[in-house]
Amino acid sequence: METTVDAETWTRLRSILRARVGEEVYASWFIRLEFERCADGIVVLSVPTRFLKVWIAQHYEAVLTEIWQTVDADVRLVINVRQAKLNPPSRPTRPVPLSMPAPPLAPAAPPVHAEDAPLSSPLDPRLTFDAFRLGDSNRLAHAAAKRVAGGPIISDPVFNPLFIHGGVGLGKTHLLQAVAAAGEASGRRVLYLTAERFMFGFVAALRSQSAPVFQEALRAADILIIDDVQFLQGKSVLQEFAYTLNTVIACRRQVVLAADRSPAEFDAMDERARSRMAGGLVVEIAPLEEELKLDILTSRLSVLARQYPGFSVEPDILGYVARHCGHTGRDLNGALNRLLAHNQLTGREITPEVAESALRDLIRTAEPKRIRIDDIMRAVTKRYSVSRADILSQRRTANVVKPRQIAMYLAKTLTLRSLPEIGRRFGGRDHTTVLHAVRKIDGLVTSGADVAAEVKALEAMLQEEAA
């Protein structure tokens, strides 16, 4: 017997999932999760790729099952890969050559599934430079993206690679897709790939023994764009990424990258790859300021008002949403969609009272800024009058060892970095060295030694700076 799950119930379950895993994880892994059916005690959900299926099953199946059991206490969860069609681009482009004729007498390569082929990820036609809302937080990133999109086809790019980083929902993908759209419109060969697509293409090419074809497709692009670089994983994938980066830049072709952190924070990559990513122009998109939030809301409202005649929101209410309903463009869109739903489904005018009631669960205090290892290094070197080079060196004098161990301790307690990652950031040390430092400082803090006060002072300073 099939259980009926209406749109409201599915929306509620997704809201619970979003709250459990956090906005960043949800946006990265669950935004394309869909409900298929629930019958005979089996819940079937679907995602567009096998990579998402495997990742979610390995890391979040228990969470999904637990959430679903709030509707039906006795269910089993199944995640399928749904069929997807690859649509041709809506505008004429010079396609990147994605296949090459096999050498004479060479055996034909095994077929590659469409979803795994190294095709350019689809572009959203709404994500253009004209549609991008500008503020102090993103003006430099926007200007740099427009510069690389409009540069000469044959040249030696100045900003190469262009590396844009910032938190989730601040416009990185919008800018990358705008570069791709502008590049295609001007006749360039553009290849836009998400990290997921890059990994699938590479793995599929290895499986089909057609790695040179995949590599040639990447290197033939006039503009190579890779989004969400932080999701690249696996030794062979990272090696291929680094090799591709070196080769494309050496051929004087433009590379544009985006991630949620700066190149220096990619601990899993070797130093040469991090240096190469940082060797062009690194631009951070800062959190949205209130004026920019209001501009985004006003622009979005004008679109919704054309689609839904009679829907309007007073400027004072938009200001309330900008101040209290999140920190990203996605948060703001979600809040405005909530108001639209109340207006269209209940027929009620959006008054301040209706808005406050509708958005009550979306209002939250400002999220603290993430503390980074670079912040810890800076605070420790300043307090103990040592240099960063001293901390990273092999020197074992007392005036260097103590600050180094305290910095390692803070890195372990104030960040989510693993011991091996911390070791790499501290001059390539082994994780056992980091563990020894953490245990030693933890013992001194617990025993109430003088170092305890020093550590607490550093913690307070870092937390205050991150507020």
PLY file of the C-alpha trace (Angstrom):
ply
format ascii 1.0
element vertex 467
property float x
property float y
property float z
element edge 466
property int vertex1
property int vertex2
end_header
0.00 0.00 0.00
1.39 3.41 -0.97
1.65 6.19 1.58
0.49 9.61 0.39
3.05 12.33 0.89
1.85 15.78 -0.14
4.01 18.75 -1.04
3.58 20.32 2.39
4.81 17.19 4.19
7.84 16.86 1.89
8.63 20.54 2.37
8.44 20.09 6.14
10.79 17.09 6.04
13.27 19.02 3.92
13.14 21.88 6.44
13.94 19.43 9.24
16.85 18.05 7.19
18.15 21.57 6.49
18.10 22.37 10.21
19.84 19.09 11.12
22.75 19.25 8.66
23.15 23.03 8.38
22.65 25.42 5.48
26.05 24.84 3.86
25.83 21.02 3.84
22.21 21.13 2.68
22.97 23.48 -0.21
25.94 21.35 -1.27
24.46 17.84 -1.08
20.65 17.88 -0.70
19.37 20.69 -2.91
18.70 18.18 -5.74
17.27 15.43 -3.54
13.70 14.56 -4.58
10.96 12.34 -3.18
9.79 9.64 -5.61
7.37 7.42 -3.72
6.66 5.59 -0.48
5.09 2.12 -0.72
5.17 -1.10 1.29
7.37 0.45 3.96
10.03 1.61 1.47
10.79 5.28 0.89
12.35 6.00 -2.48
14.31 9.24 -2.90
16.30 10.22 -5.97
19.32 12.28 -6.96
20.67 13.10 -10.44
24.06 11.35 -10.19
25.64 8.21 -8.78
28.21 10.30 -6.95
25.48 12.02 -4.89
23.78 8.69 -4.27
26.93 7.09 -2.88
27.92 10.13 -0.81
24.49 10.59 0.80
24.10 6.87 1.45
27.50 6.69 3.14
27.21 9.84 5.25
23.55 10.74 5.79
21.34 7.67 5.29
20.78 7.33 9.05
19.82 11.00 9.33
17.36 10.74 6.43
15.82 7.59 7.86
15.41 9.17 11.28
13.74 12.24 9.78
11.40 10.16 7.66
10.40 8.13 10.70
8.70 11.25 12.06
6.07 10.50 9.38
6.19 6.70 9.37
8.00 4.89 12.18
8.65 1.71 10.19
10.30 2.54 6.87
13.36 1.57 4.89
15.17 4.17 2.80
16.30 3.68 -0.81
18.14 6.29 -2.89
17.97 5.94 -6.68
19.65 7.78 -9.53
16.97 9.39 -11.65
17.26 9.64 -15.39
18.31 13.04 -16.73
18.41 14.37 -20.25
21.27 16.53 -21.40
19.76 19.50 -23.21
21.71 21.32 -25.90
22.70 24.91 -25.12
20.07 27.52 -25.97
22.52 29.76 -27.80
25.07 28.91 -30.52
28.51 28.18 -29.17
31.81 26.83 -30.36
31.65 23.49 -28.60
34.65 22.12 -26.81
35.74 18.92 -28.59
34.70 16.19 -26.23
35.82 13.25 -28.33
38.69 12.47 -30.67
38.99 9.81 -33.39
40.77 6.71 -32.24
44.20 5.96 -33.72
44.22 3.46 -36.59
43.65 -0.13 -35.50
42.98 1.01 -31.89
40.13 -0.86 -30.21
37.00 1.16 -29.56
36.69 2.45 -26.00
33.84 1.12 -23.89
30.81 3.44 -23.90
30.61 6.14 -21.23
27.24 6.85 -19.63
25.86 10.27 -20.47
25.71 11.42 -16.86
29.40 10.58 -16.41
30.72 12.10 -19.63
33.01 15.12 -19.38
30.31 17.43 -20.76
29.98 21.01 -19.61
27.59 21.31 -16.68
24.32 23.02 -17.68
24.09 26.79 -17.31
21.20 28.67 -15.75
20.23 31.38 -18.28
19.21 33.68 -15.41
22.75 33.87 -14.01
24.23 36.70 -16.06
26.34 39.73 -15.24
23.33 42.01 -15.75
21.35 40.06 -13.16
24.13 40.16 -10.56
23.42 42.65 -7.76
26.44 44.72 -6.76
27.60 45.85 -3.32
30.84 46.58 -1.51
31.13 42.89 -0.57
31.28 41.59 -4.16
32.26 44.52 -6.39
35.88 43.44 -6.91
34.93 39.83 -7.68
32.34 41.03 -10.21
34.82 43.37 -11.91
37.48 40.65 -12.12
35.00 38.14 -13.54
33.87 40.60 -16.23
37.49 41.34 -17.11
38.41 37.69 -17.72
35.15 37.04 -19.58
35.80 39.94 -21.96
39.51 39.53 -22.55
41.00 38.73 -25.97
40.67 35.11 -27.05
44.38 34.76 -27.80
46.36 36.45 -25.05
48.37 35.93 -21.92
45.71 36.40 -19.19
46.79 38.59 -16.30
44.41 37.14 -13.72
45.10 33.47 -14.33
43.69 31.67 -12.56
40.94 33.86 -11.17
40.05 32.28 -7.82
36.82 33.47 -6.15
36.03 32.28 -2.64
33.44 32.98 0.01
30.63 31.42 2.02
27.70 29.52 0.56
25.00 31.55 -1.17
27.03 34.72 -1.76
27.13 34.59 -5.57
30.22 32.57 -6.56
28.31 30.24 -8.88
26.40 33.19 -10.33
29.66 34.88 -11.33
31.17 31.70 -12.77
28.09 30.99 -14.87
28.04 34.63 -15.98
31.65 34.23 -17.19
30.64 31.08 -19.06
27.62 32.74 -20.69
29.58 35.85 -21.71
32.45 33.74 -23.02
30.16 31.58 -25.15
28.33 34.64 -26.49
31.64 36.08 -27.71
32.58 32.89 -29.54
34.95 31.33 -27.00
35.14 27.63 -26.28
33.97 27.46 -22.68
33.91 24.44 -20.40
32.02 24.94 -17.13
32.28 22.04 -14.69
31.21 21.52 -11.14
33.72 19.60 -9.01
31.30 16.68 -9.09
31.24 16.72 -12.89
35.02 16.94 -13.05
35.40 13.88 -10.81
32.79 11.87 -12.72
34.35 12.72 -16.05
37.81 11.71 -14.89
36.67 8.46 -13.27
34.57 7.54 -16.31
37.53 8.26 -18.59
39.78 5.99 -16.52
37.17 3.25 -16.55
36.75 3.49 -20.32
40.50 3.84 -20.95
39.93 7.22 -22.59
41.76 9.51 -20.17
43.60 11.34 -23.01
40.23 12.24 -24.54
39.03 13.71 -21.24
42.28 15.60 -20.75
42.17 17.01 -24.28
38.60 18.21 -23.73
39.72 20.23 -20.71
42.83 21.62 -22.33
41.02 22.64 -25.54
38.79 25.19 -23.77
39.52 28.90 -24.13
38.03 29.35 -20.67
38.03 26.45 -18.20
35.72 27.03 -15.22
35.54 24.70 -12.22
33.06 25.40 -9.42
33.09 24.11 -5.80
36.75 23.10 -5.89
36.54 22.20 -2.19
34.62 19.04 -3.13
37.44 17.55 -5.20
38.77 14.50 -3.40
40.86 11.43 -3.99
44.59 11.32 -4.71
44.27 10.61 -8.42
41.54 13.25 -8.91
43.60 15.91 -7.13
46.66 14.99 -9.18
44.68 15.28 -12.41
43.26 18.64 -11.28
46.74 19.97 -10.52
48.11 18.70 -13.84
45.19 20.22 -15.75
45.67 23.53 -13.95
49.36 23.66 -14.84
48.82 22.66 -18.46
45.92 25.01 -19.22
47.66 28.01 -17.65
50.92 27.15 -19.46
48.94 27.21 -22.72
47.81 30.74 -21.82
44.16 29.78 -21.57
41.97 31.30 -18.88
41.06 29.34 -15.75
38.35 30.46 -13.32
37.86 28.64 -10.00
35.51 29.02 -7.05
35.49 27.50 -3.58
34.33 28.15 -0.04
37.87 28.85 1.21
41.11 30.42 0.05
43.81 28.36 -1.73
45.99 28.35 1.41
43.31 26.36 3.25
43.30 23.39 0.84
45.27 21.08 3.09
44.67 17.96 1.00
46.41 19.48 -2.05
50.14 19.66 -2.41
51.97 22.95 -2.08
52.48 23.35 -5.82
48.75 23.11 -6.56
47.91 25.59 -3.79
50.59 27.94 -5.08
49.27 27.66 -8.62
45.70 28.44 -7.51
46.94 31.50 -5.63
49.24 32.65 -8.43
46.70 34.70 -10.38
44.09 36.74 -8.53
42.37 35.54 -5.36
39.20 37.47 -4.51
36.93 36.94 -1.53
33.20 37.65 -1.62
32.37 38.97 1.84
29.02 38.49 3.64
26.25 40.61 2.16
25.77 44.04 3.65
22.22 45.16 4.50
22.01 47.58 1.55
22.91 44.79 -0.87
20.40 42.43 0.76
17.69 45.02 0.21
18.74 45.44 -3.42
18.56 41.67 -3.96
15.11 41.51 -2.38
13.82 44.43 -4.45
15.09 42.89 -7.67
13.60 39.50 -6.85
10.29 41.07 -5.82
9.98 42.84 -9.16
10.30 39.48 -10.94
7.73 37.79 -8.69
5.31 40.71 -9.03
5.31 40.25 -12.82
4.71 36.52 -12.47
2.04 36.86 -9.76
-0.06 40.00 -10.30
-1.25 41.47 -7.02
1.72 40.26 -4.99
3.50 43.15 -3.30
5.62 43.73 -0.21
6.03 47.13 1.40
9.57 48.59 1.62
9.47 48.49 5.43
8.78 44.75 5.32
11.60 44.20 2.82
13.90 46.05 5.21
12.76 43.75 8.02
13.57 40.70 5.87
16.98 42.12 4.96
17.86 42.71 8.62
16.58 39.48 10.13
16.20 36.67 7.58
19.60 35.28 6.84
22.99 36.11 5.43
22.90 34.84 1.84
20.98 35.37 -1.37
19.41 31.94 -0.94
18.17 32.85 2.53
16.58 36.00 1.15
14.94 34.19 -1.76
13.57 31.61 0.65
12.07 34.29 2.87
10.47 36.08 -0.08
9.08 32.78 -1.39
7.56 32.19 2.04
5.73 35.52 1.82
4.62 34.70 -1.74
3.19 31.38 -0.57
1.20 33.06 2.21
-0.16 35.61 -0.24
-1.07 33.20 -3.03
-2.35 30.30 -0.93
-4.32 32.25 1.67
-5.17 35.39 -0.26
-3.92 37.55 2.61
-2.14 40.83 2.08
1.45 40.86 3.36
1.19 43.12 6.38
3.96 43.51 8.99
2.05 41.15 11.28
1.64 38.51 8.56
5.32 38.80 7.61
6.49 38.43 11.20
4.33 35.34 11.68
5.31 33.78 8.35
9.03 34.29 8.85
9.31 33.56 12.57
11.26 30.32 12.15
13.63 31.89 9.58
14.78 34.67 11.85
18.05 33.89 13.56
20.97 35.73 15.04
24.03 36.38 12.98
26.19 33.30 12.51
29.72 33.64 13.85
32.55 33.87 11.38
34.61 30.73 11.07
37.98 30.78 12.83
40.78 29.77 10.47
44.24 28.40 11.10
45.66 31.56 9.54
43.82 33.60 12.20
45.34 31.43 14.93
48.83 31.76 13.46
48.50 35.53 13.34
47.26 35.78 16.94
49.95 33.47 18.35
52.86 35.09 16.50
51.72 38.52 17.66
51.36 37.50 21.31
54.69 35.67 21.55
56.71 37.93 19.22
57.75 35.13 16.89
57.41 34.95 13.13
55.25 32.61 11.10
58.46 31.20 9.64
59.59 30.32 13.18
56.34 28.44 13.84
56.67 26.47 10.60
60.38 25.80 10.99
62.11 22.81 12.60
63.59 24.94 15.39
63.10 23.44 18.84
64.13 26.31 21.12
61.77 26.99 24.01
60.66 30.37 22.72
59.43 28.73 19.49
58.20 25.32 20.70
55.72 26.75 23.20
53.91 29.09 20.74
53.93 26.33 18.10
52.29 23.83 20.46
49.71 26.38 21.63
48.87 27.21 18.01
48.42 23.49 17.22
46.21 23.10 20.30
44.02 26.03 19.26
43.82 24.71 15.69
42.48 21.41 17.02
40.02 22.90 19.51
38.73 25.89 17.52
38.55 24.47 13.99
37.24 21.29 12.37
40.61 20.40 10.86
41.95 16.88 11.39
45.31 16.15 12.98
46.97 15.31 9.62
45.59 18.52 8.10
46.91 20.58 11.01
50.29 18.88 10.69
50.49 19.82 7.02
49.67 23.45 7.82
52.41 23.54 10.48
55.37 22.85 8.24
54.43 19.34 7.09
54.55 17.72 10.51
53.27 14.25 11.30
49.88 13.94 12.99
51.55 12.32 16.02
53.51 15.53 16.59
50.27 17.50 16.59
48.65 15.01 18.97
51.59 15.31 21.37
51.27 19.12 21.33
47.52 19.01 21.88
47.82 16.61 24.82
50.62 18.61 26.42
48.81 21.97 26.23
45.54 20.36 27.30
47.30 18.99 30.39
48.72 22.42 31.24
45.33 24.07 30.77
43.61 21.47 32.95
46.21 21.78 35.71
45.72 25.53 35.88
49.29 26.43 34.94
50.24 29.88 33.69
49.76 28.72 30.13
46.05 28.21 30.86
45.51 31.95 31.19
47.47 32.58 28.00
45.37 30.07 26.06
42.11 31.50 27.39
43.21 35.00 26.42
44.02 33.84 22.88
40.70 32.00 22.62
38.79 35.10 23.75
40.62 37.29 21.25
39.94 34.91 18.37
36.27 34.53 19.29
35.90 38.30 19.55
37.49 38.83 16.13
35.20 36.19 14.64
32.03 37.66 16.12
0 1
1 2
2 3
3 4
4 5
5 6
6 7
7 8
8 9
9 10
10 11
11 12
12 13
13 14
14 15
15 16
16 17
17 18
18 19
19 20
20 21
21 22
22 23
23 24
24 25
25 26
26 27
27 28
28 29
29 30
30 31
31 32
32 33
33 34
34 35
35 36
36 37
37 38
38 39
39 40
40 41
41 42
42 43
43 44
44 45
45 46
46 47
47 48
48 49
49 50
50 51
51 52
52 53
53 54
54 55
55 56
56 57
57 58
58 59
59 60
60 61
61 62
62 63
63 64
64 65
65 66
66 67
67 68
68 69
69 70
70 71
71 72
72 73
73 74
74 75
75 76
76 77
77 78
78 79
79 80
80 81
81 82
82 83
83 84
84 85
85 86
86 87
87 88
88 89
89 90
90 91
91 92
92 93
93 94
94 95
95 96
96 97
97 98
98 99
99 100
100 101
101 102
102 103
103 104
104 105
105 106
106 107
107 108
108 109
109 110
110 111
111 112
112 113
113 114
114 115
115 116
116 117
117 118
118 119
119 120
120 121
121 122
122 123
123 124
124 125
125 126
126 127
127 128
128 129
129 130
130 131
131 132
132 133
133 134
134 135
135 136
136 137
137 138
138 139
139 140
140 141
141 142
142 143
143 144
144 145
145 146
146 147
147 148
148 149
149 150
150 151
151 152
152 153
153 154
154 155
155 156
156 157
157 158
158 159
159 160
160 161
161 162
162 163
163 164
164 165
165 166
166 167
167 168
168 169
169 170
170 171
171 172
172 173
173 174
174 175
175 176
176 177
177 178
178 179
179 180
180 181
181 182
182 183
183 184
184 185
185 186
186 187
187 188
188 189
189 190
190 191
191 192
192 193
193 194
194 195
195 196
196 197
197 198
198 199
199 200
200 201
201 202
202 203
203 204
204 205
205 206
206 207
207 208
208 209
209 210
210 211
211 212
212 213
213 214
214 215
215 216
216 217
217 218
218 219
219 220
220 221
221 222
222 223
223 224
224 225
225 226
226 227
227 228
228 229
229 230
230 231
231 232
232 233
233 234
234 235
235 236
236 237
237 238
238 239
239 240
240 241
241 242
242 243
243 244
244 245
245 246
246 247
247 248
248 249
249 250
250 251
251 252
252 253
253 254
254 255
255 256
256 257
257 258
258 259
259 260
260 261
261 262
262 263
263 264
264 265
265 266
266 267
267 268
268 269
269 270
270 271
271 272
272 273
273 274
274 275
275 276
276 277
277 278
278 279
279 280
280 281
281 282
282 283
283 284
284 285
285 286
286 287
287 288
288 289
289 290
290 291
291 292
292 293
293 294
294 295
295 296
296 297
297 298
298 299
299 300
300 301
301 302
302 303
303 304
304 305
305 306
306 307
307 308
308 309
309 310
310 311
311 312
312 313
313 314
314 315
315 316
316 317
317 318
318 319
319 320
320 321
321 322
322 323
323 324
324 325
325 326
326 327
327 328
328 329
329 330
330 331
331 332
332 333
333 334
334 335
335 336
336 337
337 338
338 339
339 340
340 341
341 342
342 343
343 344
344 345
345 346
346 347
347 348
348 349
349 350
350 351
351 352
352 353
353 354
354 355
355 356
356 357
357 358
358 359
359 360
360 361
361 362
362 363
363 364
364 365
365 366
366 367
367 368
368 369
369 370
370 371
371 372
372 373
373 374
374 375
375 376
376 377
377 378
378 379
379 380
380 381
381 382
382 383
383 384
384 385
385 386
386 387
387 388
388 389
389 390
390 391
391 392
392 393
393 394
394 395
395 396
396 397
397 398
398 399
399 400
400 401
401 402
402 403
403 404
404 405
405 406
406 407
407 408
408 409
409 410
410 411
411 412
412 413
413 414
414 415
415 416
416 417
417 418
418 419
419 420
420 421
421 422
422 423
423 424
424 425
425 426
426 427
427 428
428 429
429 430
430 431
431 432
432 433
433 434
434 435
435 436
436 437
437 438
438 439
439 440
440 441
441 442
442 443
443 444
444 445
445 446
446 447
447 448
448 449
449 450
450 451
451 452
452 453
453 454
454 455
455 456
456 457
457 458
458 459
459 460
460 461
461 462
462 463
463 464
464 465
465 466
